[in-house]
Amino acid sequence: MSTLSLRLPDSLHKGVKDLASREGISINQFVATAVAEKMSALMTEEYLQERARRASRQAYEAALAEVPDVEPDEYDRL
């Protein structure tokens, strides 16, 4: 595990402290979770962009053509 010195504005520090306390976790755990969530969001965006680059309109239309043209079941209607 690494140590990180972090400077936060007083108002942000107070908010983190209050939220961590409300959640029953340490400030360290709160910040680690927040960083992990942000990393996950950014990595997901990169993953989806890479998948989009490999996409093919022709392959999409071919897959869509395989879907039967039927009305949805009653429970599945909007």
Secondary structure, DSSP 8 states (H G I E B T S, - for coil): ---------HHHHHHHHHHHHHHT--HHHHHHHHHHHHHHHHHHHHHHHHHHHT--HHHHHHHHHTS------GGG--
